[in-house]
Amino acid sequence: QVQLVESGGGLVQAGGSLRLSCAASGSIFGIRAMGWYRQAPGKQRYLVATITSEGYINYAESVKGRFTLSRDNAKATVYLQMNSLKLEDTAVYYCWVVVRTTDAIRSEHWGQGAQVTVDS
């Protein structure tokens, strides 16, 4: 029905950069919000950065000034540019989208996850 194709994870040294991308496809009437959550081993998953249909962007305090979220509405794709990566950024990053299947019905979907590993 709804698919999220996530890419861009990998191994990077501290201070380096990576860019994640996530493209939504399927039976989507519209996208209400889109972004990333991350989960480190043994830790709770939490919001990294999201953008709403109105264009409001919400960042976790820990990534402000280092990560930049952007979107391409025509491609139903969001990007997360991650700069100045730190060891604590190591996690599985999950793309997240809230879509409208009708004008009134919304549903939440998750990507497969992309491993981001930051080494010293």
Secondary structure, DSSP 8 states (H G I E B T S, - for coil): -EEEEEE--EEEETT--EEEEEEEEES-SEEEEEEEEEE-TTS--EEEEEEETT--EEE-GGGTTTEEEEEEGGGTEEEEEE-S--GGG-EEEEEEEEEESSSS-EEEEE---EEEEEE-
